Each structure stands twice: as C-alpha cells, then as structure tokens.
Amino acid sequence: MYVGRFVVVGPDVAAYRVSSRSFPNREIRDRDGTLTVGPTADAPPTDNPYVEYNCLRTTTEGPRDGAAAVLGNGSHVDPIVEKIELGYPARDALAEPLLALDYEKDDYDTPRIAGVLDEDAAHVGIVRNDAVLVKAVEQPTLVATYERDAPSPVEFDATDAAAAATDAYDFDFEHAVCAAGVARTNCGFETAIENGD
C-alpha cells in the first residue's frame, strides 16, 4: 500500500518518513540540528516547491519553558516551531499553521501532516481538503498523506531516535525514501536519520 509521507508520534518518540513515487531521489541532511529533506546530488532538477523542506526541528523554548520537537512534511514545520517558542500549547501550535497554510495545492491535494513532542505530551495533526484534525497522543499514532489520512493507533516499539528512524523507514508501506527519528531524553531531544544507504 502506498500512503505517501507519514508521521508516527508516540508518547516519547516520533518519526517522519518520506515515501515517494514522483521524487524518490531525496535524502535527509542535518543542518545544524535542523533535519531537512532535499534532493540527492544525482536528482534531476525540479521547480516543485514541495520537494525540499525542514522535516524535523527541536527547540529549547516552548510551553512551560521546556523543549519541544516538531516533525512534518513541509514548510509548516517552521511556523509550528515559532508558535511553540512563543508559548502556544502544542495543540494550538499545530492547528493554527495547518489551518493557515492549508493542504498542498498540487495535483493530489496532498495533506500537510505534523507531530509535536514536548516535555510531557505528544500531539499529531493533519489538514486535508475536507478537514483539520489535531489529536493528543496517548499511544503510538500514525497519520499519512494518503490512505491513512486520519490519526490512528499503530504498532511502534522504538525507544530511541535511531530505532524510530529505522523502524519508520522499514514500515510495510511502498516507496520508502528516507526517515527521521526523534526521542525525548533527560537532556532534551535526540535525533537520527535513515537514508536507506
């Protein structure tokens, strides 16, 4: 089954995976702590605005002056981080940018998906062409751009960032390209990348 991009958000870990039929020549790079999806060196040129974006960012400021991690499939990741740094609760920080930026205006009306881990909670959200859904997460929850486009429970046993990235990459969905993982630790958040090398 092809579900496109997806996030898995658990109470303490989260992951984001790029699955793509149209633009498979992509990888995730660490740019000073911000994980960015972009074309590989051998990718054909494209002017598609949805191919390159920050997919995972962490912050030391946020609700209750704590750290937070934000994952997602596009340019909405940055404004979600900004809202959290301004002190918005995670639910509101997800909902406002998703509603403002809306689904992607491409040939498929691709939804925007995102997840937030803060110091003691987790949330997941999606904006589709017919709904905006934001949900508090008590157990691992997956939301994808296609087919699985409503937050639903999923088996996800990762306990650290590297396992989260690898497990998301290995999910039994078609066209895996790359994945990022994040885990809450006693010292903030750790991140990891799986480019399928």
C-alpha positions as CSV (number, residue, x, y, z in Angstrom):
1,M,0.0,0.0,0.0
2,Y,1.2,3.5,-0.8
3,V,0.5,6.0,1.9
4,G,2.9,8.8,0.9
5,R,4.6,10.7,3.6
6,F,3.7,9.9,7.2
7,V,4.5,10.7,10.9
8,V,4.3,8.3,13.8
9,V,4.0,10.0,17.1
10,G,4.3,8.0,20.4
11,P,4.4,9.3,23.9
12,D,8.2,9.5,24.0
13,V,9.4,9.0,20.4
14,A,8.3,10.1,16.9
15,A,9.4,9.6,13.3
16,Y,8.7,11.1,9.9
17,R,9.1,9.1,6.6
18,V,9.3,10.3,3.0
19,S,7.7,7.8,0.7
20,S,7.5,9.0,-2.9
21,R,6.8,7.8,-6.4
22,S,7.3,11.1,-8.1
23,F,10.5,12.4,-6.3
24,P,12.5,9.4,-4.9
25,N,15.9,11.0,-5.3
26,R,15.8,12.7,-1.9
27,E,17.6,12.4,1.4
28,I,17.6,14.0,4.8
29,R,20.5,16.1,5.9
30,D,21.4,17.6,9.3
31,R,21.8,21.3,9.0
32,D,23.0,22.5,12.5
33,G,20.3,20.5,14.3
34,T,17.5,21.0,11.8
35,L,16.8,17.9,9.6
36,T,16.0,18.9,6.1
37,V,14.6,16.8,3.2
38,G,16.2,17.7,-0.1
39,P,17.3,16.3,-3.5
40,T,20.3,14.0,-3.7
41,A,23.3,15.0,-5.8
42,D,22.1,12.9,-8.7
43,A,18.4,14.1,-8.6
44,P,17.0,15.6,-11.7
45,P,16.3,19.4,-11.5
46,T,12.8,20.4,-10.4
47,D,11.0,23.6,-9.6
48,N,8.5,21.7,-7.4
49,P,8.2,23.8,-4.1
50,Y,7.3,20.7,-2.1
51,V,10.5,18.7,-2.7
52,E,12.8,20.4,-0.2
53,Y,11.8,21.5,3.4
54,N,12.7,21.2,7.1
55,C,11.1,17.9,8.3
56,L,12.3,18.0,12.0
57,R,13.2,20.8,14.3
58,T,13.8,21.0,18.0
59,T,13.7,23.9,20.4
60,T,14.7,24.6,24.0
61,E,11.8,27.1,24.4
62,G,8.2,26.2,24.5
63,P,5.2,25.5,26.7
64,R,6.2,25.7,30.3
65,D,9.7,26.8,29.2
66,G,10.5,23.3,28.1
67,A,11.9,21.7,25.0
68,A,9.8,20.5,22.0
69,A,10.4,18.6,18.8
70,V,8.3,19.2,15.6
71,L,8.1,16.8,12.6
72,G,6.2,17.3,9.3
73,N,6.0,17.1,5.6
74,G,6.6,20.7,4.6
75,S,7.0,24.4,5.2
76,H,4.5,24.3,8.1
77,V,7.2,22.8,10.4
78,D,8.9,26.2,10.8
79,P,5.8,28.2,11.9
80,I,4.7,25.4,14.3
81,V,8.2,25.8,15.9
82,E,7.7,29.5,16.1
83,K,4.3,29.2,17.8
84,I,5.8,26.8,20.3
85,E,8.6,29.2,21.0
86,L,6.0,31.9,21.6
87,G,4.5,29.7,24.3
88,Y,1.5,28.3,22.4
89,P,0.3,24.9,23.7
90,A,1.3,22.1,21.2
91,R,-2.4,21.6,20.1
92,D,-2.7,25.3,19.1
93,A,0.8,25.4,17.7
94,L,-0.2,22.6,15.3
95,A,-3.7,23.7,14.5
96,E,-3.1,27.4,13.6
97,P,-0.3,26.8,10.9
98,L,-2.0,23.8,9.5
99,L,-5.2,25.8,9.0
100,A,-3.4,28.9,7.7
101,L,-1.2,27.1,5.2
102,D,-3.9,24.5,4.3
103,Y,-3.2,21.4,2.2
104,E,-0.7,21.5,-0.6
105,K,-2.1,22.9,-3.9
106,D,-0.6,20.1,-6.0
107,D,-2.3,17.6,-8.4
108,Y,-3.2,15.4,-5.4
109,D,-4.3,18.0,-2.8
110,T,-1.7,16.5,-0.6
111,P,-2.4,16.9,3.1
112,R,0.0,18.6,5.5
113,I,0.9,16.3,8.4
114,A,2.8,17.1,11.6
115,G,3.6,15.9,15.1
116,V,4.9,17.5,18.3
117,L,6.6,16.1,21.3
118,D,7.1,18.5,24.2
119,E,8.4,17.8,27.6
120,D,5.5,15.7,28.8
121,A,2.9,15.3,25.9
122,A,2.6,14.4,22.3
123,H,0.2,15.6,19.5
124,V,-0.4,14.8,15.9
125,G,-2.2,16.8,13.2
126,I,-3.3,16.8,9.6
127,V,-5.0,19.3,7.3
128,R,-6.8,17.7,4.3
129,N,-9.0,19.4,1.7
130,D,-12.0,18.4,3.8
131,A,-10.8,18.6,7.5
132,V,-8.3,19.8,10.1
133,L,-7.6,17.1,12.7
134,V,-5.4,17.6,15.8
135,K,-5.2,14.8,18.4
136,A,-3.4,14.3,21.7
137,V,-1.4,11.1,21.6
138,E,-1.5,8.5,24.4
139,Q,-0.2,5.6,22.3
140,P,1.8,5.5,19.1
141,T,-0.3,7.1,16.4
142,L,0.2,7.3,12.6
143,V,-1.1,9.8,10.1
144,A,-0.2,9.8,6.4
145,T,-0.8,11.9,3.4
146,Y,-2.8,9.2,1.6
147,E,-5.0,6.2,2.6
148,R,-4.2,6.5,6.3
149,D,-5.1,10.2,6.5
150,A,-6.8,10.2,9.9
151,P,-4.7,9.7,13.1
152,S,-4.9,6.1,14.2
153,P,-3.1,3.8,16.6
154,V,-0.1,1.8,15.2
155,E,2.4,-0.7,16.5
156,F,5.7,1.2,17.1
157,D,8.1,0.0,19.8
158,A,11.1,2.3,19.2
159,T,12.6,3.7,22.3
160,D,15.4,5.9,20.8
161,A,15.8,8.2,17.8
162,A,17.8,5.8,15.7
163,A,15.3,3.0,16.2
164,A,12.4,5.4,15.5
165,A,14.0,6.4,12.1
166,T,14.9,2.8,11.2
167,D,11.5,1.4,12.2
168,A,9.6,4.1,10.3
169,Y,11.8,3.5,7.2
170,D,11.1,-0.2,7.5
171,F,7.3,0.1,7.8
172,D,5.5,-2.1,5.3
173,F,4.4,0.7,3.0
174,E,5.6,1.2,-0.6
175,H,8.3,3.5,-1.9
176,A,10.4,4.3,1.2
177,V,12.9,7.1,0.5
178,C,14.3,8.4,3.9
179,A,13.2,8.8,7.5
180,A,14.0,10.9,10.6
181,G,13.5,10.0,14.2
182,V,13.4,11.9,17.5
183,A,13.2,10.8,21.1
184,R,12.7,12.7,24.4
185,T,15.6,12.2,26.8
186,N,16.6,13.6,30.2
187,C,18.8,16.1,28.3
188,G,16.2,17.3,25.7
189,F,15.7,15.5,22.3
190,E,18.0,13.3,20.3
191,T,17.5,13.0,16.5
192,A,18.6,10.4,13.9
193,I,18.4,10.0,10.1
194,E,17.8,6.9,8.0
195,N,18.6,7.5,4.3
196,G,18.4,3.8,3.3
197,D,22.1,3.6,2.5
